[in-house]
Amino acid sequence: MSKQAAPTPREKAVPAQEESEAEIEYRKRLLPWSPRKTGWYQDFHAFDLSGATRVLEWIGDKGILVAGYESLKKNEILHLILPLRLSVKENQGLFPERDFKVQHGGFSDRSVFDLKHVPDTRLLVTSGPPRCYLQVWQLAEDSDVIRAVSTIDVHESEEPLWPRVAVFPSVAPGILHGTRLSNLKVVDLDSQKTMYTSGVSDDDVLSSLQVLDTDTFAFCCSSGRLGLVDTRQKWAPSENLGPGPGSAGRRWCAEAGGRGPGPSIARLGSDGQLCLLDPRDLCQPVSSVQCPVSMPSPEPELLRVTWAPSLDNCLAISGFDGTVQVYDVTSWAGVGRQVEPLFTHRGHIFLDDSGMDPAPLVTTHTWHPYKPRTVLSAASDASLHVWDWVDPCASR
């Protein structure tokens, strides 16, 4: 694979203060790539991928993995190295290179709905339809190729469901996967021996899995049910059984994380309801708020909530439209409160200058590992954005 096939950067957007509606419309006509803002940007970059991705997986702190998810075609899996400006830990002035570079690449015969890097190795694990199995890939040391090296049989073929995946890092990595709680298990990557299984006949469909440390993981079901599991014990999760009456038809995802004191599990519903929970007592949410989403998520599989790794009490949500919303949860309390985002990235909407196609949907986003306010986001139009936002409150 040629290393010249890197995504092409578009022009950098210009930071600006808040504008009136008339100014925004005027700028949209003159500069269709310039995003409307809540607050403003410290930096902004836009790139075109060869196909839309729903995975942004960090490999180290200077590279990301992306993969296509279209059906009935070969989909690229790419290992991209960040531009120098995005990979240095301190501002060192101007850099001539502003583009991502393709370090490795390969092709999958299936859609890639989930992709995880196995820490401290050159291995990747992917999942997606059709056919219910996981595929293991290796980044070649002597070339720029990503090649398939093995598969992990899931046994339960249950289309259109596909296995959620997470990785236990260790000398002998364990692959956590499952479509439902009933078939949730951990298998040794090398021997494929089952190391742990739920052992229950529970048919709740999984929406996300997250490894927390060498022995524990979190799960969330589409119903909103979530739990924390210790693999050193038989299946006895600490659980929240879900939002309860009135939540029929909603789909949910969740993520554990957060910095500072307070709740560190966020559960996001397809209608924009966002609940914060304390892992020490999952029985009752600490708070439940309503985010101002334009409409219920048109594709709940793309719902995503993430905690900022380098900011206290800050998270982001996407999957409702072409935006990514950033929130400060410091003062959240009680139930039913309407909240407003601290920052909204609208670049995926306003960088589409044709005006003919439907507005793109953000398919995923991720925070930079150590640059506090830098976020990467991807959308259904194959755009990849890197944006560094300014906290409006801190800048006053």
N, C-alpha and C positions, 0 to 999 in steps of 0.2 A: 504494500500500500504506500502510495506516494505521500511524503510529508508536506507536499505543496498544496494538499487538498484541505487546508485549514478553512474554517468559516471566515467569511468576509466581513470586516467591521463596517458599520455605518458611521456617519459623522457623529461626534460627541455632542450631546445636548448641553445647552448653556444653563448654568445655575442662575436662578432668578428669585426675586421676592414674590410674595403672593400678588396676583393680578386680578383686576376686575374681570367680569364675564366678557365684556367687550374686548378687552386686551387679549384675553385667552382666545377668543374666536379669531381675532386679527392674526395672532401668532400662529394659530392652527392653519390659516390660509397661506401664510408666508412660509412657515416651517412645519410641514405636516409631521415631521419626525419628532417634534419637540413635545414632551409630555406635559400635561397639566399636573399641577402639584398640590399636595397639602404640605406646607412647609417648602423646602427646596433641597436641591442635591448638592453634595460636595463633589461628586463625580458620577458619571453615567456613561455606559458603553452598551452598544447594541450589536449583535452578531446574528448571522443567518446560518443555521444548521442545514444539513442536506435533507433532514426530515424531522418531524416533531418528536419530542421525547417526553416521557413522563417520569424519568429517573435522572436525578442529579446526585451522584454518589462521590464523595470525596475519596481520593486516594492520596494519602499524605496530606500536606497542607498547600501543595502547589499544583495539584492536578484534580480534574474531575472526570467522571465517566458518564457518558450519555448513550442512549440507545433508542432506536426507533420502535414504534409499537403498532405499525400498520399491519393489517391482516393480508394474507395471500400475496406476500412479497418478501424478499430478503430485506432485513433491517440491519443497518450499520450499528456496530458497537464501537465507540471511539473513546480513547484516552486522550484528553486534552490538557495541555500544560497552560497554566494561566500566564497572561502577560506579566512582565517583571513588575510593573506598577502594582499589580494585585497580589504579588507573592512576597514582596519585601515587607519587613515588619516595621520599618520606619520610612518616612517620606524622604527620599533621596533625590528630589528634583525631577526633571523631565527624563523620560525613557523613550528611545526611538521606536521600540517594539510595542505596539498596542494591541496585537492580535493574539488569539489563542493559537497554539500549534498542535497539530496532530502528532502525538507520540507513538500511539499504537492504534490499530484498527482491525476490525473483522466483520463478519456477516453472520446473522442468525436467520434460520429458516422460519422462526416463529416470532410472534410479537413479544417484546420484552416489557412486561408490566412491572417487574421488580428486579432490582439488581443490587447485590451486596458485594463489597470487597472483603476478602478474608484478611484481617490485619496481619502484618508482618510476612505476607506472602505475595506472590504474583498471581494469585487465583481470584476469580470472580464466580459468583453463583447467580444465575438468572432464573426467572420464572415467568410464565405467561402461556396463554392458549396458542394453538390447540394442543391436545395431549397433555395429560397431567404428570409431568415429571420436571425435575430441576436439571439444569445444564451447568456444568463446571467448565470454566474457561481459564486459559493461562496467557499472561502477557509474556511474549517471547523475550529472552535476554539478548539474543543475537540478531534480531530483526524487529521490524515495526508491526508485527502481526499479532492479533489476538486469536488464538485457536481453541476450538472445543477439544477438551481432553477426556471428559467422562460425563455420565448422567447419574442422577440419583432418582431411583424409582419411587414414586409417591404411592403407588398401588391404587389409591382411590381416584378413579377417573370420573370426574363429576362436572363436566362442562355445563354452563359457562364459568363455573367457579375455577379459580386457579390458586395455587398455594401462596400464602404469605411467607416471607423468608426473613430470618435474622441470623446472626452469626455469633456464637460464643468464642471469643478469642482465647486461645490456649496453645500449648505445645501441640496438642492434637485437637484442632478446631472442631467444634460441633455445629451442625446446621440445624437450626430450629425452623420447622415448617409445619403448615397445616392449612386446610380450607375451612374446617370446622373444629370446635373444641374436641370433638370425639376422635379426630385423627391427628391431633397435635403431638409432635414428637421431636426429639433431638437425635440426630444420627451422626456418628463419627464420619468426618469427611473422607478419610482414607479407606477405612474398612467398610463403611456404610452400615456398621452395626448400630442397632437402636440402643441409645444410652438412656433415654428417658421417654416416657409416654404418659399422656393424661389418663388413659385407662378408663374413660367414662363414655357413656352413650349419649352425650349432650350434642345436639345438632345445631347449636347456635353458630352462625356463619362468622368467620373472623374477618375483620377489616384491617387490623394492623398487629404486628408483633415487634417488640423492642427489647433487646438484651440490655440489662442494667449493669450487671457485673458478672463475674465468673460463675455465679450460681443462681442468679435470679433474672426473671424476665417479666415484662408486662404484656398483657393482651387486651385488645378491644374488639368487641363484636359489632357488627352492623346495627344491632339492636340498641347499642349504647352500653351494654354490659361490659365492665372492665375488671381486671384483677391483676394481682401480683403473685408470682409463683416462685417458690424456692425448690430447685431441682434436687436438693439434698434430701427432700422429704417426698412422701407420696402425695398425690394430687390433693392439695388442701389450700386453694388460693384465698388470699385476702381479697374480697370482692365488693364491688358496687353493682347491684343487679340491673341498673339502668335508670333512665329518667322517669319511668313509671307511667301511669295513665295519661292519656292525651298526647303521647309521643308516637302513636302508630303512624307508619309511613315515613318517618324520618330515618335517615341513615347517619351513622356516627363514625368518627375516627378520634384518636387520642394520641398524646405524646407526654411522656414523663421527662422532666428536665428542670429548668429554672435555676436561678441563683438567688441567694439571700434567703431570709426567713419567709415562711408562709407556704401556701399550697404550691405543689410542683408537678401536678398532673392536670393537663388541659384536655377537655373533651369537647369536640366541635360537632354540631349537628348540621344537617343539610339545609335547615331553615335559618342558619345563622346563630342559633343558640350556642353559647359558650359557657361551659361549666369548669370551675376550678376545684380540685380536690386535694386533700392532704393525704399522702400515702400512709400516714400513721393511723388514719381512721377514714376508710373509704365509704362508710355507711351513708354519709350525708355530704353533698357538695358544700364547700365553704361559700361559694357564690355562684350565681347563674345570671348571665347578662344576655342581652340581645344585641348582636352586631348589625349595623345598617347595611345589609346586603341587598343588591338590586332585585334579586329573586331567589327562590330556592335553587340549590345547585342543580344544573341540568345533567351533570354526570357525577353523582356522589362518590364514585370510585376515585375521583381526582381531588376530593377534599383533603386539605392538609393544614395541620396546625403545628408550629415549631417554636421552641423556646430559643431565645438568643443565647449563645454560649458565653458571650462576654459582656452582657448587660444584665443588670438586676431587674427582675420582674417585667421582662419585655418578651412579647411573642408576636408571631405573624400568622395570618390565615390566608388561604387562597382556595380556588376551586369553584367560585360562584360566578365569575365573569372574567374580564381581562385585567383585573387588578390584584394587587397584594396589599393587604392592610396590616399595619403594625400597631400594636397596642401596648400601653403601659398599664399593668394590672395592679399597681401599688394600692390604689384606693378602692378597688372593687370590693363590695360587700353586699349581702342580701340577695334577693331573688327578683327577677323581672326587670331589672334596671336597663335602660337604654344607654349604650356607651358610644363614644365617637373615637375613631382611630387617631393615633398620634401622627401617623403618616400614611398616605396612600400612594402606591406606585401605579400610575395609569399609562405607563409608556407602551405597553403592548396594545393598547387601544389606539393611541394617537400616532404611533409610528406606522400604522397601516394607512398609507396616503391614497389608496385607490378609491376608497369610499364605496366600493362595489361589493366586497365580500362581507359576510357576517363578522361581527367583532370576534376576535380570537378569545379563547378560554385559556386561562393560566392552568397549565397541567401539573406544575410542581414548582417548589422554591426551596432554597436552603440558605442558611446563614454561613458566612465565612468563618472558619475555625477561630481566628483571633482578631480580625478587624471588626470592631464592635458593631458598626452600623452598615456593614457591607453585605448585601444580599444578592444571590443569583436567582433568577426566575426564568422559566421557559413557558412557551405557549403553543397552542395548537396550530399556529401559522409557521412553526419551526423557528421562531425567534428565541434568542437567548440574550437576556439582559443581565448586566452587572451594575448595580447602583449603590451608591454610598449616600445615605440620607442624613440630613441635619435635623436634630431635635429642635422643634420650634421653641420650646420652653427654655432649653439651655442656651439658645442663641440670642435671647432677648437681653 
